[in-house]
């Protein structure tokens, strides 16, 4: 399981909904950015094309 992946397969979370989040806008933005990078790594593992440039 990836760092921001939820217990459900293919579900990623960031910001206030993530357990252990410090509830700050800047942290939420950074976690969201990291989640997107992880999603682009996750999709090819599942046989889905990544939309990363």
Phi, psi and omega in degrees: 000139180281166185305321182251015180277137178284177177294337178275134182302129176082006179254121179246149181222159179205161176074217187299333183280348181273133177297130179092001179293147180269007173060047176236143181302313182299321178293319179298319178295315179296318179294322177298317178298317179293323178298319179298317177299318179293325177296320179294333174281325185289316186305312179298331178294334180262007178082011179261144177289140175272144179265009180297141180293000000 
